[in-house]
Amino acid sequence: MTVHRLTHDVDGLLDLCAEHLAATLPEIDPALPWAQATEQRFATLYDVMSAHSSLVALQQGRPWLGPEMMRRFSEPALASSLAAGLTLEEMVRSHRMLYTFTVGCALTHASYDVRRGRAVLAGLDVTQTPSLAAHRDQFVVEHMPRDDFLRGLRALIGAAAP
């Protein structure tokens, strides 16, 4: 009954769980350059989300909007972006882009199935997919490397930099 009183429904329970995880996000040094602080902020969020990807999947794309997420993530991100010279519109656009990329990568990382990937590639018809079939061994890796996320994140940060 206590959980039901606190959450009212499944979405409330998921929000409570997300809020609990948001409380574990570290403070990012406000003196860091914008790009470095932004990378740390989103890399940490990626680590939390990929470790708890079932929660992210159950939320079906709903953003984490609780007070802890606002205090520990969104507010410092906004302050850092404005101090770096981004307009409010640029900050909102870049934040939304980085957040969406982070959520998508966290879900992909956690749902990646090596056996299924190998089975699909092994079953390709060479006449219909000659390029894929010729290079199938290079497409399936044991795990989705965090470095792939970081490379993409850095590219997006570079594109949004003031």
C-alpha positions in Angstrom: 0.0 0.0 0.0 2.8 2.4 0.7 4.2 2.0 -2.8 0.8 2.5 -4.3 0.2 5.6 -2.2 3.5 7.0 -3.3 3.3 6.1 -7.0 -0.4 5.7 -7.8 0.3 3.7 -11.0 3.1 1.9 -13.0 4.3 5.2 -14.5 4.7 6.6 -11.0 6.6 3.6 -9.9 8.9 3.9 -12.9 9.4 7.6 -12.2 10.3 6.8 -8.6 12.9 4.2 -9.8 14.4 6.7 -12.3 14.5 9.4 -9.5 16.4 7.0 -7.3 18.9 6.4 -10.0 19.2 10.1 -10.8 20.1 10.7 -7.2 23.3 8.7 -7.9 24.5 11.0 -10.7 27.7 12.8 -9.6 28.1 16.5 -9.4 30.1 17.8 -12.4 32.7 20.5 -11.7 31.1 23.7 -12.9 34.6 25.1 -13.7 35.2 22.5 -16.4 35.0 23.6 -20.1 31.6 23.1 -21.6 32.5 20.2 -23.9 34.3 18.3 -21.1 31.5 18.8 -18.6 28.9 17.8 -21.1 30.7 14.7 -22.0 31.1 13.7 -18.4 27.4 14.4 -17.7 26.1 12.3 -20.6 28.7 9.5 -20.3 27.6 9.1 -16.6 24.0 9.1 -17.6 24.7 6.5 -20.3 26.4 4.3 -17.7 23.4 4.5 -15.3 20.9 3.9 -18.1 22.7 1.0 -19.7 23.1 -0.6 -16.3 19.3 -0.2 -15.8 18.1 -0.5 -19.4 15.0 -2.5 -18.4 13.8 0.6 -16.6 14.6 2.8 -19.6 12.7 0.4 -21.9 9.7 0.3 -19.6 9.5 4.1 -19.7 9.1 3.9 -23.4 11.1 7.0 -24.2 9.6 9.1 -21.4 12.3 11.5 -20.1 13.5 11.4 -16.5 11.9 14.6 -15.1 12.0 14.2 -11.3 13.5 16.8 -8.9 16.8 14.9 -8.5 17.2 14.7 -12.3 16.5 18.4 -12.6 18.8 19.3 -9.7 21.7 17.0 -10.5 21.6 16.9 -14.3 19.4 19.4 -16.1 20.0 22.5 -14.0 23.9 22.2 -14.2 23.7 21.4 -17.9 21.6 24.5 -18.5 23.9 26.7 -16.4 27.0 25.3 -18.1 25.6 25.8 -21.6 24.5 29.4 -20.9 27.8 30.2 -19.3 29.6 28.8 -22.4 27.6 31.1 -24.7 24.8 28.9 -26.0 21.5 30.6 -26.5 18.5 29.0 -24.7 17.3 27.6 -28.0 20.7 26.1 -28.8 20.9 24.6 -25.3 17.5 23.0 -25.5 18.2 21.6 -29.0 21.6 20.2 -28.1 20.4 18.8 -24.8 17.5 17.0 -26.4 19.8 15.6 -29.1 22.4 14.4 -26.6 19.7 12.9 -24.3 18.0 11.1 -27.1 21.3 9.7 -28.4 22.2 8.6 -24.8 18.9 6.8 -24.3 19.1 5.1 -27.7 22.7 3.9 -27.1 21.9 2.6 -23.6 19.0 0.6 -24.9 21.0 -0.8 -27.8 23.9 -1.7 -25.5 21.7 -3.6 -23.2 19.6 -5.4 -25.8 22.5 -6.4 -28.1 22.3 -10.2 -28.7 25.5 -11.7 -30.2 24.0 -15.1 -31.0 21.0 -13.6 -32.8 23.2 -11.2 -34.8 25.4 -14.1 -35.9 22.4 -16.2 -36.8 20.9 -13.5 -38.9 24.1 -12.8 -40.7 24.8 -16.5 -41.3 21.4 -16.8 -42.9 21.9 -14.1 -45.5 21.5 -14.9 -49.1 24.8 -14.0 -50.8 23.1 -13.2 -54.0 20.8 -10.6 -52.4 23.3 -9.1 -49.9 26.7 -9.7 -51.3 28.4 -6.9 -49.4 27.0 -7.9 -46.0 27.7 -11.6 -46.6 31.3 -10.9 -47.6 32.0 -8.9 -44.4 29.6 -10.6 -41.9 32.4 -11.5 -39.5 33.2 -7.8 -38.9 29.6 -6.8 -38.0 29.1 -9.0 -34.9 31.2 -8.1 -31.9 31.0 -9.6 -28.4 29.6 -6.5 -26.8 28.7 -3.0 -27.8 31.8 -1.0 -26.9 31.3 2.1 -24.6 33.9 3.8 -26.9 31.4 3.7 -29.8 29.0 5.7 -27.6 31.8 8.1 -26.6 32.8 8.7 -30.2 29.3 9.5 -31.2 28.8 11.7 -28.1 31.9 13.7 -28.8 30.8 14.2 -32.4 27.4 15.5 -31.3 29.1 17.8 -28.6 31.4 19.1 -31.3 28.5 19.9 -33.5 26.7 21.8 -30.7 29.7 23.6 -29.2 29.4 27.3 -28.8 
